[in-house]
Every structure is written in C-alpha cells, then in structure tokens.
Amino acid sequence: MDEKHLNEKITEALSSNYGEVIRQLGEDVNREGLKKTPERVAKAMQFLTKGYGEDPDAIMQGAIFHEAYSEMVLVKDIEMYSLCEHHMLPFFGKAHIAYIPDGKIVGLSKIPRVVDSYARRLQVQERLTIEIRDCVQRTLNPLGVAVVIEASHMCMQMRGVQKQNSVTTSSAFTGLFITNDSTRKEFINLVNAKLH
C-alpha cells in the first residue's frame, strides 16, 4: 500500500488521535522532531493493518492450476511481520508452509501474499497460523497442509518479562501431515534443511 492508496479521512482522524497520545505521554507535539509524527504513524498503521482490506481466498484463487503433481510443495522462510493485538507491538519471524496437491497447485507467490494478508492485521500468532492453514486447505483442497511460524515478540522482549532471545513456534496441520508420521517428519526435515 503506497501513500496514494491511503484513506485521507482515516489518516486525518488517526493523526489527531496520535497527536493526543503524544501529548498525554508528556511530549510537545509541536516540537520539530514530532510535528509530522502523528501523520507518519497514522500512515504506518494503515499499512501495517492493510490485511483487513484484502481477501486471502481471492489471492489464492487468482492463480490455481490443474496439475498432476502429488508430492509435497514447501515454501519456507517467508518473512512475516505482524502486530500483537494485546499491546499493538510488532512480532516478526518466518513462516514455513507446505501442502500436498490433489490435482491443483497454486502460483508460488500467492502463499507469501496470503501470509502478509493475514499478518497485516492485529493478530496473535496462534490464530495467524490457523488462518493461513485453513485458507490453503479451503482454496486448494489438498491432501494436507502444514504451517509452522517462528516469531519474536516485542511485547515479550521490550516489556513484560523482557526475554530478548525468546522465540515462539506455532504449528497447524491437516490431512496427511496429521495422519502420516513420515510426511510430517519430511516437512520438519525440509524446514530445518539448509539446501541453498
């Protein structure tokens, strides 16, 4: 989302609100370094939550192809940035997504776009993991889907318990990734492998 796609009314309302927040924190919103901060934050927040205006199912459906391929497809190390819905602080990391086709595949760029579409909302990592899994399952109807997200949470690192080296891992599976141990192990091995 570039600036020309921002909603001017939302930018104006948010700018006013952020200006008041800055004042309430004891700062001078008219200080040189802060004069444009309310507007900048308003625009940044619209970008960071742009997923509300996107349809992940439509993203996937925009590039589905019929193909006889029936082995695992894995897109790993997808950079992911989101905002914790509890403190509105960032959490970020990597998503690893695999599926086993049943006659249909999807253009590979669509999977990272789906990750972004769900991540660019106020989130919790656990729900984000499930939403991605369910979108891939719903749109492709594959034999199985696997999603693992590894993320660092600023709400744990900057405040609260202040554990700077902690990483949270969440996973969600369907189909063969649940019922077939060797399929799940292959997925985990591929995620952990350094093939490039």
Secondary structure, DSSP 8 states (H G I E B T S, - for coil): --GGGS-HHHHHHHHHHHHHHHHHTT--TTSGGGTTHHHHHHHHHHHHTGGGG--HHHHHHTTEEE----S-EEEEEEEEEEEETTT--EEEEEEEEEEE-SSEEE-TTHHHHHHHHHHSSEE-HHHHHHHHHHHHHHHH--SEEEEEEEEEEHHHHTSTT--TT--EEEEEE-THHHH-HHHHHHHHHHHH----
